[in-house]
Amino acid sequence: MEKTIFGGRPNNPAAYCKLHCGSLTVKEMKRKGCLGKQCWHLQKNEQHEYWRQRELAKARKEK
């Protein structure tokens, strides 16, 4: 199991930061503002439920 960028062990990582060489949970991603900054170091874990929920929310906004 990998470590998070803050030093813990993630149970369900949503992404990986190539800059900091660590996994990110959803909470950590929001705390760092990775999506708001459109950080290109962020590598999504496509199997994580967060990304599906995010796509559904975007689709609802478009309607």
C-alpha positions in Angstrom: 0.0 0.0 0.0 1.2 3.5 -0.8 1.5 6.5 1.4 -0.4 9.7 1.1 1.4 13.0 0.6 0.7 13.8 4.2 2.3 10.6 5.5 -0.8 8.4 6.3 -2.0 5.2 4.7 -5.0 5.7 2.4 -7.9 3.2 2.5 -9.4 4.4 -0.8 -7.1 6.7 -2.8 -8.9 8.8 -5.4 -5.7 10.0 -7.2 -1.9 10.0 -7.3 0.3 13.1 -7.2 3.3 12.7 -9.5 4.9 15.8 -8.0 4.8 14.7 -4.4 4.9 10.9 -5.1 2.0 10.0 -3.0 -1.7 9.0 -3.1 -4.5 11.4 -2.4 -7.9 10.8 -0.8 -10.8 13.0 -1.8 -10.5 15.0 1.4 -6.8 15.7 0.8 -7.4 16.6 -2.9 -10.0 19.2 -1.8 -7.6 20.5 1.0 -4.8 21.0 -1.5 -7.1 22.4 -4.2 -5.7 20.2 -6.9 -8.8 20.3 -9.1 -9.3 24.0 -8.7 -5.7 24.6 -9.7 -6.1 22.1 -12.6 -2.8 20.5 -11.5 -1.3 18.4 -14.2 0.6 16.3 -11.7 -2.7 14.7 -10.6 -3.3 11.2 -12.0 -6.9 10.0 -11.5 -7.8 6.6 -10.1 -10.6 6.0 -12.6 -12.1 3.2 -10.5 -12.9 5.5 -7.6 -16.5 6.4 -7.1 -15.7 10.1 -6.7 -15.0 10.5 -10.4 -18.3 8.9 -11.4 -20.2 11.2 -9.0 -18.4 14.2 -10.4 -19.3 13.3 -14.0 -23.0 12.8 -13.0 -23.0 16.2 -11.2 -21.5 17.9 -14.4 -24.1 16.2 -16.5 -26.9 17.5 -14.3 -25.6 21.0 -14.5 -25.6 20.9 -18.3 -29.3 20.1 -18.4 
